[in-house]
Amino acid sequence: MHRLSRRCSSLLRHAAPLCRPLSSSHFALVADNNDTNSRCYSVLTSEKSINKLGLRRDLFLGKRYESTAAASNSPPTERYEYQAEVSRLMDLIVNSLYSNKEVFLRELISNASDALDKLRFLSVTEPELMKETLDFDIRIQADKDNGIITITDTGIGMTRQELVDCLGTIAQSGTAKFLKALKDSKDAGGDNNLIGQFGVGFYSAFLVADRVVVSTKSPKSDKQYVWDGEANDSSYTISEETDPEKLIPRGTRLTLHLKRDAKDFAHPERIQKLVKNYSQFVSFPIYTWQEKGYTKEVEVDEDPAEAKTDNQDEKTEKKKKTKTVVERYWDWELTNETQPIWLRNPKEVTKEDYNEFYKNTFNEYLEPLASSHFTTEGEVEFRSVLYVPAVAPSGKDDIINPKTKNIRLHVKRVFISDDFDGELFPRYLSFVKGVVDSNDLPLNVSREILQESRIVRIMRKRLVRKAFDMILGISMSDNRGDYEAFWDNFGKHLKLGCIEDRENHKRIAPLLRFFSSQSEEELIGLDEYVENMKPDQKDIYYIASDSVTSAKNTPFLERLAEKDLEVLFLVDPIDEVAVQNLKSYKEKNFVDISKEDLEIGEKNEEKDKEMKHVFGQTCDWIKKRLGDKVANVQISNRLSSSPCVLVSGKFGWSANMERLMKAQTMGDPSSLEFMRSRRVFEVNPDHPIIRNLDAAYKTNPDDEDALRAIDLLYDAALVSSGFTPDNPAQLGGKIYEMMGIALGGKWSTPNQPQAQPHHVPETVEAEVVESTEAGSNK
């Protein structure tokens, strides 16, 4: 006998009132349980009991277990199945999975298409399934008077057991089961066009119907069965069809009894529109029951008065009077006539076919600028046809809102959605239109939402690459006007891409176009600019302004124009930010000529040193006068005809950017002061004004006229450099004062007394005071 430890013995004594010996019934229950995880054994069980249970002797005997007494008290574990309230589950499936009621027809047509595909596949090995010689088609009939929609297909149909398995079991997909069977039999390559996968598409019928009747006849069965279910019922019925008028040779007929608020779906025109939108490219013909008419001539009863007149003239030949009427009748009409152009071989499709498909699909009247038809294979397989429109949509708001409904996503030729928020194309390429069709995409259960996944990211990358190839083809076209039209409509989109898509900078940059100092009338590309660069030019120069006129007259351009260096004009508000994000092109850095530390060719260090020695103290004198308005005053290397210029700091906003940020409606005034760059006042030592100021400093640095000239010079540089003066009225007053001093009665007549400039404000002030006193006396 094994001796228990003192701790274990104490535990048993305290637990004794809670422990009861297992009865034989307990052992029988445990012995019959096949789940080994549910068996409980006592360490105190006798050897006889162990033999009775057929257990190993050394499982508990001959080995020491110090704490197994507690295990003997644990109750047996029981396994339960999940339960669900069927009516509540159906309500969730119907009203939570689908955001749009009209997709019910798409789901039901997809089921009918799958049934036809299954029959076509199985008939290869089982020809007896085709004993009923029926065409493969889908027919939809709407009864708007009674609010009933009937959908009939000539597919594989269902037996009684299949009705129970497929319609009676929620989330069991007959198509998915069929594909699995094909895969298991290694025949999956025979058909790849089956659509269903989740097993809930049938229940979308309850989005619009409160009762659904399914009458189906399988070629494997001699009987036709009827499945009948209601929206708010947790049960359904299956019966054998006995009405001879309702018998069908093969296939399935769905009858939807529409809800009161959904009876507008029973209009034939509405049905036809939904089929064209969602199921236009299903591989089987879809017929809808439509009202038609033809004109014919019918006789008209003669008026008695006219008949009497005709009888008086017997010699006149009598002609029967007729009128044209429209005879109405109902007949089947093929709705999905358009074939999916992306499934055809691109070599067999003409340009006219692509243009016609574009106009019909996207309701356009102009032909596209370019199209691209391609198939992607490998890790992700899909087919696509993309287009570049000829004009931008009215309003041009698609650059702000990426949801333009320009990309139509199909899965196995069935339209899924055109409502994407950047999943397939980035915002700056939202103008591209096209169709994308794949056999396997990560959709949610409702097949309305494209889920984020690695497959989607790969697909997006390849679509973007093809779009750039298409745009590049337009830019390289012999017809230069095509790309000019493209740039006028979508140039801002590509500039936005410079900001938002760093990965594709190398694809975007060759497509950009700008005006320049040597091409003020025609836009040029960066490739053309690089080709025209001087041998010793290391950087790409640019200036940002509000127009070409102001850019070409800016003082920053003077010295570069003398050296025949080309400068890009960035006149669009988005240009400067786009170029700053590019940073470089073909190992050439973008340089803003309005910022400090501008390098223009080789430096003449001796001359610079001499100029600093001559004008260094004058620059310090000007800096002392301007104070905190500028960070520094220095000799300029970019001026030739202007006396001075105000340049921005290297890492702050330029004058153009400062102007744009001030104009922002939602701009933060506190950030303006923070981001405003340090300003450097550069002077031209060769200009007469600067030389006069240098002489003034050396003779009388406290001269008021010289100090006022410095203030006016700064304000003039502020305006000519593109900045906005803080006090325009004060600037105007200074200009008027200087004009008065300069003119000084130059054109006055000899007899007319000259007015002294400094007496003008006193005279005005006396008149103002006099008028005020006169008013007060009144």
Steps between C-alpha positions, in 0.01 A plus 500: 500500500630842412536753774349841438687812596396697805371786285289269287359321805394832648334592175303176495379548858368848426346391174342183641152650549493603137620169358265218414593161358411453136216258448494232238267712293759773490759254377259373235435855382868578479589170340246553223627846423729498197649838584819425690512858621175444692612198709557536876681236716559488874841420640321301773325271253542130573690265274176313425338813370800573285486156346128542437564820309783339304755756609873459532612398846788740504272795418436564869663211690873468550552876443480794737254784438492761772209715388272282291235486771366834379466367144267227620240765588488683161171435317502345150536748210207505261501628139219719361415624153450869433136600482351783300166668480432442134262789447744740660790360297302539180423860594870569551594337170239689302517844658862521615704345220362707214497879491300527179174317433542486125787250523243222557461462123877478453524219756208300359625535142842384617340192655318429174823542304674254735221248445546524124877471533468187714270337246735586215794350686327184621340430160845429358528181705126442546326566168170368635464825698432676170209285396279806505619703203472846651703810433727626775339828606356704787158663475361770730135599502355782709134541589465856623126466565545218751852586616658170388837429337570162343853386414533177298812319388557175311790390716570190706209542740483336843373178648303486823811435706690777325219740588545410864879521484531820297196711591425353839856533629613858543851586374543174311594579144406242242748656259782489755414137573500422128841664450640308795379175347669594172821579681491173689452313174783702339264638238488858623655629181185420309308808610613819662197723449283404795408805706355391835718438801330606823162326495291805594426654159161328475380665821551844347161438341348585838636853464202576277268200544304382800440160337716297261387190311761282329375242252779279369542195281829309487577268206611251766145479636164428343317732737480873532514647850387830645683682782290765676635740763406833656723779625391501864456125537759264647377205295426409141305240307592265218231332292464325169368704212166359385363783287560404133507865394795574730718209391832587335719263295819586685647775714372732771231763522511757782185695578546807719195651667623852559456702814275801493791748500688307230234464233673756280750223417222322310508751216650344184707813432654483847584132457663567165709783645623283790596219263696738280681646800590187697474202267572644158791265441366172636600229253141380444223695325261681732152575369255740661127518437445838332213686344556569133307663222474536126313740278230401255233662288133448598182612332307790647119515503372770270316801629131497375530856369811415301339180373201702366733733316682207344177348376409818313807467286472145366765555242767567763691190598431407862808437726498339841622722784762353732708609796825383657474331839751327727423141579629392843614151590733322745802294404843389622787740435870419524646737759871417525599544138840659564782250522781559753770655288773427757456123449588528133847486352637857477630426150145433384350822645510816290535855623138561401391210722686645799354846443148366461530297820632809681210718387236241588644405838578847634236703311762711324459678169869569427753236411771433760854628458646153556404147602685199640381140485708252696495174693702444816599148595703349780431562865201715413297436186264758357402662173449869450425771247604852605427835336624859526203734443521784253374763745475536874152481655318825558591661827835316518424390855629147448849610603357558848253214513649166393157334482436570134348163401742482208624144564243225466602182682369167371553157648447227242323749271249604770509866598591540866557868568630831370512666840864492610699727724849456361516120519572450129630842394654784698320830519720675245413235235129507575432639151596166339195300395478131436380151581682247717391135501648228719398147584606518862507815707482542878141622529286510807195274517269750334748527210472879525822592683850429381695402808855624554750226440832428335321396181326837477828685551664300221205565271510873579872517423454335161202715406693816587795381293278438197337841543840670490598303190182622335567865591863470389377374164292817461802720583715322240233519231573681176191709559625754755149635546381179668735543794429872519131416533583239763717742696236774494246259650705278728834673560405588858431133571856402413639784711294369789660163439843657566375581849309183582689221323875499558534148362405614150705821479708352218183435298334834576798735445542440122132585454515844666488818290596861586560838339854632518710811442585370153156359422233743612237388251541121489526255786817294524580178684783430738676285242508793259630730775782260590600474133525882478711536815842665475804271536597652836141521631445265793146581612150556361398860577142609563304797626146482641263783422137573424544550125751471220514880469601555862743207486690626196529854648620395844839642608614151600528411132738778390839338534379157383351658188836663425668160521227345282397255774147372460263536797170316540195713577273339761180699458247246630435510877582128531822520295739606775389228743515238224856593398617514861375144547683384188827652630700388195475364148771297331742585781433873453371680808217752478617842624276797581672815374306714749677345800838574655831332419432487127795368303527610137803346341849555634566759770753784472631486856736797460226728373261385771762567764564846360129584490452391860793716605363806319130465583517296821451794735226644277313167524530513880366857497198393288441200731503728805236722339272210397537321831299177540339536159789310346737235629798627307614744233754375248641549152289333229625281217162476321430867417613702202252788450303514827649670809386239749287192560352322799574126496348229718678269737613166370261291708195725530214610281566691183312821429260310275432234764449762767243671280316172440494403866357836599218446251397166651147507638578256780857616553642540848630856553731382776686271260565784254745671732664171586549387140591839356864470406782735593536776243835608364540844343737477204637813336657558161831684552510608136172689516512883539254503790714261703813699421326823610396333825859383546615860459229621741618255764860610468415871514194529726346167619235686704356690206120475510462493123742208475320309774163561334652379172600174671142452626356568156756271340396217731130552428565505126704179526219345703251555217732415210605176672141381528429573866198689628577820697351513847387861457430585134367848589826589671692379198284720277566800721875450475481478121291818479746682725798397292315598182429842643866551584611376159258706298523823705286711262691385196212581262356803683463837307729788599209718623353219710652478850663174576341302781743373756455129564534533875226772507242269339409299808485820711258665256282191494506483878394868531212444262384193692505686832316796350225280357462318831458827690247620250305184548507536877371855483202378311 
